[in-house]
């Protein structure tokens, strides 16, 4: 009687451990960001994972031909773009 109960517990714990390892490996695959590089707009940096993209905006001000600063909304700071719109930052 005790051996049957022990076998059930071992089977349950091994399945639970396998599911836990699968969940951990899947979360690492989906959520681990990799550095993509810097953009040519003044140093904007990009990290990309499977489910999201992190962009650290750092745009330099733009000037016209006379040397006057062009007024445009400056993007600064970090922004997270989630899937399915994780590449939307490229078109801003």
Secondary structure as UniProt FT lines:
FT   HELIX           2..31
FT   STRAND          34..38
FT   TURN            40..42
FT   STRAND          45..48
FT   STRAND          52..58
FT   TURN            65..66
FT   STRAND          76..82
FT   TURN            83..84
FT   TURN            86..87
FT   HELIX           88..91
//
